[in-house]
Amino acid sequence: MSSSSDFQQDRHSFSGSPQKWTDFELPGDTLYYRFTSDMSNTEWGYKFTVTAGHLGRFQTGFEILKQMLCEERVIPHLPLAKIWEWQVGVACRQTGHQRLKAIHLLLKIVQCSSQGDCDLTLLKPLWQLFTHMENNSCHDTAKPGILLPLHRALAELFFVTENRVTELGSLQEYLLALNTEDHLHRCTAQ
């Protein structure tokens, strides 16, 4: 079984008793299979079940949501506030590429949302992560000027978000919501 007709991509081969077969996943929407008998038995062959994508699979959800956010006629029908809340949660919980993809979706939502669609104060944990990264990058003399992908993604998210709230006239409320009172006191003292 494979995801390509030449059986070169995502190939899975099985032979023998059913106990040797294991569940597996193939990307895409097409499955190619080839059955070859060695004629050693007179049994009927093998039976397998194909099930379409699983709910909750990150990559599938990411691709669908990314596509929906690119369609201007679809956006007014989306529950942006709820999607925003979910994606902030995903960006806070996940790591690596999944976190970057969640931040990418947050950026798209900020760009297409109107005032009141998204509770921007939910970004506070990501803001804290970003400021921590900013403080550490200033002290990292081994790699001056090089930002990690997460650092770049968060910088872009907060740059675009700040511009967006400035356009909407709520910059002060946004900045107050993201920062702690202690942080504001330190900034004022500096």
N, C-alpha and C positions, 0 to 999 in steps of 0.2 A: 504494500500500500504506500502511496506517495501523494504529495500535493502537486506533482508535475507529471505530464504524460510520458516523459522519458524516464521516469522513476529515479531521478537523480536527487530531487529535493525532498527533505523530510521523509526519507524512506524507512519503512518498517517491514521486516520480513519475519514470517513465522512458519514453523514446520513442526509436525508432531502432534502430541496430545494437547487437548484444550488447556491443560494446566500450564503449558509453556507460553500461552498467549497472555499479554498484559494490556491494560487500557493505555491509550495514548491519545495525544491531541495533534491535530494538523491545522496549520493556519489556513485561512482562505475559505472559499465556499465550494470547493470541488475536491473530490476524492477520486483517485485513480487506483484501481486494483487489478491484479493479475493472479489467476489461480492456475497452478500447474500441478498435475497429478503425476506421481511416479508409478502409478498403476500397480502398486504393491498390495493394495487393499481394494475391496469392493464396497467400501463405505460410500456415503453420498457426498462427502466433502466437508466444508466448514460453514458455519453460520456466524455472522457478526452483525452488530448493531451500530448504526451511525446516528449520533445525536448532534444536533446543531449546537452552536456556541452556548457556553454556560453563562448564566446571569452572574454578574459580579466580576467578570474577567476584566482586568484593568485595561488592557490594550484595546479590546473591543469597545468598551465604554468610552475610552479616550477618543478613538477614531470617530465614533458616532457623534459624540458631543462636539468635537472639533468641527465636523462637517455641518452640524446644525447651527453652530455659532457663526459660520461663514455665510449662511443664507439669511439675508436681510428680511425676507418675507416670513421666515420662521421665528425669528427672535421675539417678536411681540407675543407669540403664543407659548413661549418657554417660561417656566417658573424661575426666573433668574435669581430671585432672592434665595430660594431653596437650593438651587444648583450652586450658587456662590458659597453658601454655608457648607455644603458637602465638599466642594473643592478645597476650601480653606482647611477643612478637617483632614482631607487626603494629603494636602501639602504639608501639614504639621506631622502627620503620622508616618508617611512614607519616607523612603530614602532613595538616593540614586536617581535613575532615569524616571522612575514613577513620580518622584517629587518634582523633577524638572517639568514633566508633562503636566502635572497639576498646576504648577505655576504658569505654564504657557496658557492653560485654559483660563486661569484667573485673569491674566493679562487681556485675553480676548473678551472676557465678560466686562472688565472695566471699560474697555474701549467701546463696547456696544450698549452699555447700560445707561439709563437715565437716572436722574436724582431720585433717591429712595429705593432703587432696585436692589442695592447691595449694602449690607451693613459693613462698612469699611473698618469698623472697630474690631471686627473679627480677625483682622490682619495682625493684631498685636503680637502674638507669638512669633510670627514670621518676621515682624519688625525687630523683635528682640534678637532673633537669630541673625538678621542682617547687621544690626549694630554691633553685635559680638564679632561677626566676621570682619566688619570695618575696623574695629579696634585692633583685632589681631593682625590684619593685613598691614597696618601701620608699623607694627613691631617686627614683621617678618622681613628681615634684610636679605635672606637667602634668595628670594624670588621677587625683587621689586617690580611692580607694575604688572604682575601676572595674577589674574583673578581666576578662581575656580569657576566652573560652569554654574554652580549654585549661586555663588556670589554675584556673578553677572546677571543671572535670571532675576534674582531678588532686586538688584539695583535697577534693572529695567522696570520691574513691576512697580516699585515704589516711585520711580521717576514719572512713569505714566499716570499712576494713581494720584500723585501730587498735582500734576498738571490738570487732571480731570476734576479734582475737587476744587482747584482754583477756578476753573471754568464755571463750576456749579456754585461758587461763592461760599464754600464750607470748609476752607483750608484750616482755619483756626480750630474748629471743632474736631476735625480729623487729627491734627497734630496733638491736641490735648488728649484725645482718646487713645492714641498709640503709645504715648510716653507716660512713664510713672511720675509721680510728684517728685520723687527723689531725683530722677534724671533731669527734670525741669529745673530744680534748685541748683544742681551741679552746672547745668548749661548757663544759668543766670549768673552764677558765681564766676564762671570763666569769663 
